[in-house]
Amino acid sequence: MKSNQIQTLTVALSVIVFSISLTQYVVTIDYDIVDPVRSWQYLTVGSVALFGGGILEWFIWLANPLYIISISLFIKKL
């Protein structure tokens, strides 16, 4: 395999795994209440965690836009 094919395969598999992860449920347990929420909802709402005082949660969420930026820069370099 050529390196260009390997890079394309790497990006494709990475995006597929990220897309599949957005279809999964995130379970938040609040005492005895189990509230299932989709992970894409956390992806869209995670940016406002900073305003609610969730500094650590916001830093964890920051991996998502950094992933998208890194994939786009990686594709441009291909």
C-alpha positions as CSV (number, residue, x, y, z in Angstrom):
1,M,0.0,0.0,0.0
2,K,1.2,3.5,-0.8
3,S,1.4,6.0,2.0
4,N,-1.4,8.1,0.4
5,Q,-3.7,5.1,0.6
6,I,-2.8,4.4,4.2
7,Q,-3.5,8.1,5.1
8,T,-6.9,8.0,3.3
9,L,-7.8,4.7,5.0
10,T,-6.8,6.1,8.4
11,V,-9.0,9.2,7.9
12,A,-11.9,7.1,6.7
13,L,-11.8,4.7,9.6
14,S,-11.4,7.5,12.1
15,V,-14.4,9.3,10.7
16,I,-16.5,6.1,10.6
17,V,-15.7,5.3,14.3
18,F,-16.5,8.9,15.3
19,S,-19.8,8.8,13.4
20,I,-20.7,5.5,15.0
21,S,-20.0,6.9,18.4
22,L,-22.5,9.7,17.8
23,T,-25.3,7.1,17.5
24,Q,-24.7,5.6,20.9
25,Y,-26.4,6.4,24.2
26,V,-24.8,8.2,27.1
27,V,-26.3,7.3,30.4
28,T,-26.6,9.8,33.2
29,I,-27.6,8.3,36.5
30,D,-29.2,10.7,39.0
31,Y,-30.0,8.7,42.1
32,D,-32.5,6.1,41.0
33,I,-33.5,7.8,37.7
34,V,-31.7,6.6,34.6
35,D,-31.9,9.2,31.8
36,P,-30.6,7.9,28.5
37,V,-29.3,10.7,26.2
38,R,-27.7,10.4,22.7
39,S,-24.1,11.3,22.5
40,W,-24.7,13.8,19.6
41,Q,-26.7,15.8,22.1
42,Y,-23.7,16.1,24.4
43,L,-21.6,17.0,21.4
44,T,-23.9,19.9,20.5
45,V,-24.5,21.1,24.1
46,G,-20.9,20.5,25.4
47,S,-19.7,23.9,24.3
48,V,-21.9,25.7,26.8
49,A,-20.6,23.7,29.8
50,L,-18.0,26.5,30.4
51,F,-20.8,28.9,31.2
52,G,-22.3,26.6,33.8
53,G,-19.1,26.3,35.7
54,G,-18.0,23.0,34.1
55,I,-14.4,23.7,33.3
56,L,-13.3,20.1,33.4
57,E,-16.3,19.0,31.3
58,W,-15.5,21.7,28.8
59,F,-11.9,20.6,28.5
60,I,-13.0,17.0,27.9
61,W,-15.5,18.2,25.3
62,L,-12.8,20.3,23.6
63,A,-11.4,17.0,22.2
64,N,-14.3,17.0,19.7
65,P,-13.5,20.3,17.9
66,L,-9.8,19.5,18.1
67,Y,-10.5,16.2,16.4
68,I,-12.5,17.9,13.6
69,I,-9.7,20.5,13.1
70,S,-7.0,17.9,13.0
71,I,-8.9,15.8,10.5
72,S,-9.4,18.8,8.2
73,L,-5.7,19.8,8.5
74,F,-4.7,16.2,7.8
75,I,-6.8,16.1,4.7
76,K,-5.4,19.4,3.4
77,K,-1.9,18.0,3.8
78,L,-2.8,14.8,1.8
